[in-house]
Amino acid sequence: MTRKIGSRYTANQILGRGSAGTVWLGEGPEGPVAIKLLREDLASDQELVGRFVQERTALLGLEHRNVVSVRDLVVDGNDLALVMDLVRGTDLRTRLDRERRMAPEAAVAIVADVADALAAAHAAGVVHRDVKPENVLLDMQGPLGPGGAHPALLTDFGVAKLIDSPRRTRATKIIGTPDYLAPEIVEGLPPRAAVDIYALATVLYELLAGFTPFGGGHPGAVLRRHVTETVVPLPGIPEELWQLLVQCLAKAPASRLRASELGARLREQLPSLAGMPPLDVDEPDTEPQEAYEEEPETAAPRERVRRGAVPLVPGAKPDSNRDTHTSMRVPGPDELAGGARGTARVPRAAGAPRPGSARHRATTRRRRITLGAAAVVLLAAVGVGTWAATAGDDSDGAPTDTKNSTPMSP
């Protein structure tokens, strides 16, 4: 199945579908390209088309080795498309799905590449607004870097901004993917460069841990955690790397590093991370404890389900890999202020039982029995000691010489 895109391009094969459009393998005057064709209902929005044209110069001028360059923007009838460089490889989400988590050296090398891409974009006045593993492509034909990492390229520049038109998303709506949204976006402030740093730090946390720091459960709960929760340390992470993560996940945008600083600081960490294996942690539980009351100890592991994303466009089909955006109501101040303690997500040590599971209850019972037995032994020892002390006193209270069993003179 092929189709013409404007007068210069031909779309030959679908590579993936998203809530905002479809990515095709295409052909142009200069060879193979990737074509992101936006949904027809988006393409029919004249306001969005106008914004699309306004962004043309900024997007076409964004050139960097770690950026998937936009070659052309096509407006032709009902077609609205971004023509981009074709990257021979896969996206970071696919690799993360396969490996669950990455060795720190490879994870840091990939994130440093993305930080360099963001530094170039921010210098050009472009904010990505949707940094996440789905939008990071790994060039399988490029040279291997530290930890065997393939070169990473950031894609989908401008898509979130194009979709976020005033008519489509009023001030009470949020555009973005919940797991990676900076607190200031949740609170309704305009997105600046610092939102990309927050999202990229979230990606690094996810590459190291296998889960995002504030994800899990209903998207509304995820948004609240971004504003109210403090990120929980990961067991086994080097202290200097952890401090970098904490700084870039700061609630205050001004406290975060700039992209160029983050990239440089991450590359400084690489020698100390060489050979370090992936962290050994389990994902924290987010479901209510009651949900596990009848879970047998021998139950098969639950399938890992990605959380925190709903379609941008009502009725949109899910992505082939993951829904990419959410458009939902901004929580009120009273909602953001409450419930922080109830939504904390503390990673479990590897192999630790799930709270509320049969194994967890059995462990708790054994612990109680052990403590109870220890208490009985302790009480018995105290009783014997008390009896001995009492038996050693005569009736008038004079101390006794236990060696000769005769009263001692004071």
C-alpha positions in Angstrom: 0.0 0.0 0.0 1.5 3.3 -1.1 0.3 6.9 -1.1 1.6 10.2 -2.3 2.5 12.8 0.3 2.5 16.2 -1.5 4.3 16.2 -4.8 7.7 15.0 -3.7 7.2 12.1 -1.4 5.7 8.6 -1.5 4.7 6.7 1.7 5.3 3.0 1.2 5.0 1.2 4.5 3.5 1.9 8.0 6.2 1.8 10.7 4.0 2.7 13.7 0.8 4.3 14.8 0.3 7.0 17.5 -2.5 9.0 18.9 -1.3 12.0 16.9 -0.7 10.2 13.6 1.0 7.5 11.7 4.7 7.1 10.8 5.5 5.7 7.4 8.6 4.5 5.6 8.8 6.8 2.6 10.8 7.8 -0.4 11.8 11.3 -1.4 14.1 13.0 -4.0 17.1 12.3 -1.8 16.3 8.7 -0.8 14.5 7.0 2.1 12.8 9.1 4.7 10.4 8.7 7.6 7.1 10.5 7.2 4.9 11.4 10.2 1.4 11.9 8.8 -0.9 13.6 11.3 -4.5 12.4 11.8 -7.0 13.7 9.3 -9.1 15.4 12.0 -6.0 17.3 13.1 -5.1 18.2 9.5 -8.5 19.7 9.0 -7.9 22.1 11.9 -7.0 25.3 10.2 -5.6 26.9 13.3 -3.3 23.9 13.8 -2.2 24.1 10.1 -1.3 27.8 10.6 0.8 26.9 13.7 2.4 24.1 11.6 3.5 26.6 9.0 4.8 29.0 11.6 7.0 26.3 13.1 8.5 25.4 9.8 11.6 27.6 10.0 12.5 26.6 13.5 12.1 22.9 12.9 13.9 22.8 9.6 16.8 24.8 11.1 17.4 22.3 14.0 20.5 20.3 13.0 22.5 18.2 15.4 24.0 14.7 15.4 21.6 13.6 18.1 18.5 15.1 16.6 16.3 13.3 14.0 16.3 16.2 11.5 13.0 17.5 10.0 13.6 17.8 6.2 10.3 19.1 5.2 6.8 20.0 6.3 4.0 19.1 3.9 0.6 20.8 3.8 -1.4 19.2 0.9 -5.2 19.0 1.0 -6.0 16.8 4.0 -2.4 15.8 4.4 -0.3 17.3 7.2 3.1 15.6 7.5 6.6 16.0 8.9 9.3 14.5 6.6 12.3 13.3 8.8 15.6 11.5 8.5 15.2 7.8 8.5 17.0 6.1 11.5 17.9 2.5 11.0 17.3 1.1 14.4 14.7 0.9 17.2 13.3 3.2 19.8 14.4 3.2 23.5 11.1 1.9 24.7 11.5 -1.3 22.7 14.9 -1.9 24.2 13.6 -1.1 27.7 10.7 -3.6 27.2 13.2 -6.3 26.2 15.7 -5.7 29.0 13.5 -4.0 31.7 16.5 -2.0 32.9 19.9 -1.1 31.7 23.4 -1.1 33.1 24.2 2.4 34.4 27.1 3.0 31.9 24.9 2.4 28.9 21.9 4.3 30.4 24.0 7.3 31.2 25.6 7.3 27.7 22.2 7.3 26.0 20.8 10.1 28.2 24.0 12.2 27.7 23.3 12.0 23.9 19.7 13.1 24.4 20.9 16.0 26.7 23.2 17.1 23.9 20.2 17.1 21.5 18.2 19.2 23.9 21.0 21.6 24.4 21.0 22.3 20.6 17.2 22.6 20.6 17.1 25.0 23.6 19.8 27.1 22.1 17.6 27.5 19.0 14.6 28.4 21.2 12.8 25.0 20.7 11.3 23.1 23.7 10.5 19.5 23.0 7.8 19.0 25.6 7.5 15.2 25.2 10.8 13.6 26.1 10.3 9.9 26.7 11.7 6.5 25.6 9.3 6.3 22.7 10.8 9.5 21.2 14.5 8.4 21.6 15.8 6.4 18.6 18.8 4.1 18.7 20.9 4.1 15.6 21.9 0.5 15.1 24.3 1.4 12.3 26.2 3.9 14.4 29.4 3.2 16.4 29.0 1.7 19.8 29.6 4.0 22.7 30.3 3.4 26.5 28.6 0.3 27.8 27.9 -0.9 24.2 25.2 1.9 23.8 24.2 2.8 20.3 24.0 6.5 19.4 20.7 8.0 20.6 18.7 10.5 18.6 15.7 12.6 19.8 12.7 12.8 17.5 9.2 14.3 17.4 10.3 17.9 17.9 7.4 20.2 17.6 4.6 17.7 17.6 3.4 18.4 21.2 3.5 22.2 20.5 1.6 21.9 17.3 -1.2 19.9 18.9 -1.4 22.2 21.9 -3.4 24.9 20.3 -5.6 27.2 22.4 -8.8 25.9 20.8 -7.9 22.3 21.4 -6.4 22.6 24.9 -7.7 25.4 27.1 -5.8 26.6 30.2 -7.5 23.9 32.2 -6.0 21.1 30.1 -2.6 19.4 30.0 -0.7 18.1 27.0 2.1 15.6 27.6 2.7 12.0 28.9 1.9 11.9 32.6 4.9 9.8 33.8 7.3 12.5 32.4 5.4 15.8 33.1 7.2 18.4 35.1 5.4 19.8 38.2 5.1 23.3 36.7 3.1 21.9 33.7 0.7 20.2 36.2 0.3 23.5 38.0 -0.6 25.3 34.7 2.6 27.2 34.0 3.9 27.6 30.5 6.5 25.0 29.4 10.1 26.2 29.4 13.4 24.4 28.7 13.5 23.0 32.2 10.5 20.7 31.5 12.7 18.8 29.1 15.4 18.3 31.8 12.8 17.0 34.2 11.5 14.5 31.6 15.0 13.4 30.7 15.9 12.8 34.3 12.7 10.7 34.6 13.9 8.7 31.6 17.3 8.1 33.2 15.6 7.0 36.4 13.4 4.6 34.4 16.4 3.2 32.5 18.2 2.4 35.8 15.2 1.2 37.8 12.8 -0.2 35.2 10.0 2.1 36.3 9.4 5.8 36.5 9.8 7.6 39.9 6.2 8.9 40.1 4.3 6.6 37.7 1.7 4.0 38.6 -2.0 3.9 38.9 -4.5 6.5 37.6 -3.0 9.4 35.6 -4.5 11.9 38.1 -2.5 10.2 40.9 0.6 10.4 38.8 0.2 14.1 38.2 -0.3 14.7 41.9 2.9 12.8 42.8 4.9 15.0 40.5 3.8 18.0 42.6 3.8 16.5 46.1 6.2 13.6 46.3 9.9 13.5 46.8 11.8 11.0 44.6 12.8 7.8 46.5 16.5 6.8 46.3 17.4 3.7 44.3 19.4 1.0 46.1 22.9 0.6 44.7 23.1 3.8 42.6 26.4 5.8 42.9 25.9 8.8 45.1 27.2 11.4 42.6 24.9 10.1 39.9 22.0 10.1 42.4 22.6 13.7 43.2 22.5 14.6 39.5 19.1 12.9 39.3 17.8 14.6 42.4 18.8 18.1 41.1 17.2 17.5 37.7 14.0 16.2 39.3 13.7 19.3 41.5 10.2 20.7 41.8 11.6 24.2 41.2 12.6 24.6 37.5 15.4 27.1 38.3 17.1 24.4 40.5 17.6 22.0 37.5 20.7 21.9 35.4 20.7 23.2 31.8 20.9 20.6 29.1 24.5 21.3 28.2 25.5 21.0 31.9 23.6 17.8 32.3 25.3 16.2 29.3 28.8 17.2 30.4 28.2 16.0 34.0 26.8 12.7 32.8 29.9 12.1 30.6 32.1 12.8 33.6 30.4 9.9 35.4 31.0 7.3 32.7 34.5 6.0 33.7 33.3 5.2 37.3 30.3 3.3 35.9 32.2 1.0 33.6 31.4 -2.7 34.2 28.6 -1.9 36.8 25.7 -4.4 36.4 22.0 -3.2 36.3 20.5 -2.3 39.6 18.8 -5.0 41.5 15.4 -3.5 42.6 11.8 -4.4 42.2 9.0 -2.0 41.1 7.0 -0.6 44.0 3.4 -1.6 44.4 0.7 1.0 43.5 -2.4 -1.1 43.8 -4.4 -1.2 47.0 -3.4 -3.9 49.4 -6.8 -5.4 49.3 -6.3 -6.4 45.7 -3.7 -9.0 46.8 -5.5 -10.5 49.7 -6.4 -13.7 47.8 -3.1 -13.9 45.8 -1.6 -17.4 46.3 2.1 -17.5 47.2 2.8 -19.6 44.1 0.9 -17.2 41.7 2.6 -16.4 38.4 4.2 -13.0 38.1 1.9 -10.3 37.0 2.3 -8.9 33.5 4.0 -5.5 33.6 1.6 -2.9 32.3 2.7 0.6 31.3 0.9 3.3 33.1 0.0 6.9 33.0 -1.0 7.6 29.4 -4.4 8.1 27.7 -5.1 9.1 24.1 -4.7 12.7 23.1 -7.7 12.6 20.7 -10.9 11.1 22.0 -11.5 7.8 20.2 -7.9 7.5 19.0 -6.5 4.0 18.6 -3.6 3.1 21.0 -0.1 3.3 19.7 1.5 0.2 18.4 3.9 0.6 21.4 2.3 3.1 23.8 -0.2 6.0 23.8 1.8 9.2 23.6 -0.2 12.1 25.1 -2.9 12.9 27.5 -5.3 15.8 27.6 -6.9 16.1 31.0 -8.1 18.5 33.6 -5.5 20.4 35.6 -5.9 19.3 39.3 -7.0 22.1 41.7 -4.7 23.4 44.5 -6.7 21.5 47.1 -6.3 18.2 45.2 -2.5 18.8 44.7 -2.0 19.6 48.4 -3.6 16.4 49.7 -2.8 12.7 49.6 1.0 12.9 49.3 1.7 10.3 52.1 -0.8 7.9 50.5 0.9 7.9 47.1 4.5 7.4 48.0 6.1 4.7 46.0 9.1 3.0 47.7 11.0 0.5 45.6 11.2 -2.9 47.1 14.4 -4.8 47.4 14.8 -7.5 44.8 12.9 -10.7 45.9 11.0 -8.9 48.7 7.3 -10.0 49.0 4.5 -7.8 47.6 2.7 -6.1 50.5 -0.6 -7.9 51.2 0.4 -11.0 49.3 0.2 -14.5 50.9 4.0 -14.6 51.0 4.1 -11.2 52.7 1.5 -12.3 55.3 3.3 -15.6 55.9 6.6 -13.7 56.4 4.8 -11.3 58.8 3.3 -14.2 60.8 6.7 -16.0 61.1 8.3 -12.7 62.2 5.5 -12.3 64.9 6.0 -15.9 66.1 9.7 -15.4 66.3 9.3 -12.1 68.2 6.8 -13.7 70.5 9.1 -16.7 71.2 11.9 -14.3 71.9 9.7 -12.3 74.3 8.8 -15.5 76.2 12.4 -16.5 76.6 13.3 -13.0 77.7 10.5 -12.9 80.3 11.6 -16.4 81.5 15.2 -15.2 81.9 14.0 -12.1 83.8 11.9 -14.3 86.1 14.8 -16.6 86.8 17.0 -13.7 87.6 14.4 -12.2 89.9 14.0 -15.5 91.7 17.7 -15.9 92.2 18.1 -12.3 93.5 15.2 -12.9 96.0 16.5 -16.3 97.1 19.9 -14.7 97.9 18.5 -12.3 100.5 17.8 -13.4 104.1 14.7 -12.3 106.0 16.3 -9.2 107.5 17.7 -8.0 104.2 21.3 -8.8 104.9 23.2 -9.8 101.8 24.4 -13.4 101.6 27.8 -14.8 100.8 26.8 -17.3 98.1 30.2 -19.1 98.5 29.8 -19.9 102.2 26.0 -19.5 102.4 26.3 -17.4 105.5 25.1 -13.9 106.2 27.8 -11.2 105.6 28.4 -8.3 108.0 27.6 -4.9 106.5 
